[in-house]
Amino acid sequence: MTIQDLTCFLKLAENLNYTKTAEELFISQPAVTRHINSLEDELNIKLFDRSIKKNITLTEAGAIYYKGLKKCKSVYEDTMNSISSKIISSPLIINFARGTSIPDEYVDATASFMDSHPNFHHFTNFIEPSDFSNVLDNGEVLICRAEEAQKHTGCKTMQLTQNPISYYLVANKKHPGFKNPDAPDFDSIRNTTLFLPKNLPDKLKNTFFGNIKKLLGEMPVEVMYLDSMDSVGLFLRSGRCFSVANGWQSILDSKNHVSYKMDFGSHFVAIWNPSKCTHPQVKAYLDTLKALAI
């Protein structure tokens, strides 16, 4: 007994016409016959009286079976509607890496989406990369750099940015190499310490090193790793070190920092586990962000 058998029976019981049933189910008339025969063979009862040519009726057993299936279908539909209502009323949790500065365009697009989808609720978190796997397992959405998403297998990924978001050398205004931010003294910068967060993916770290070496002529005298970009920001206060930051990282927003644009960038993606993230509006919302074509 299959769902197709039961669907075919319910439709034929309502129509009492093989041709109309086949048309409404988008299958052939012989296929309708096969489904009904299969169901009758398994139940070992006749569901339809076909004794009068071109005229079928439900048998007494068929009428009882039809009434029972209709009740089951109604219970199933009510159950699914209750589940959908529960899911829609639950907020979609969206996570960014700590230190991310959410683009104003995303904030405005989210407000517009909420206006047009009254049942949509969301909550935004800022988390450490060490928590990325946990939020995906919890059915939440993660928005991060593409390089950070690659290790999370079994998840759906949607590229949100149309163009890569650029990286910058960043330092405190007191740094001697940034007296003229438009024309930094790369020799002076190279003679100070490069601070980076320790959780960088290897691919991104290698990209950083390749571009830094290209820009400065060689690697800086020292590279040190800290727990997070927040920690990096604290060390930049000394004016004797520098870092690399993405255009979406809030460290660039500080009035005490100067930056120099580099010639590489990262795309940002949304990633979620489809078996855990069951919010019915997740794709529609993310499509809205993607349509901004940032």
Disulfide bonds with the S-S distance in Angstrom:
none
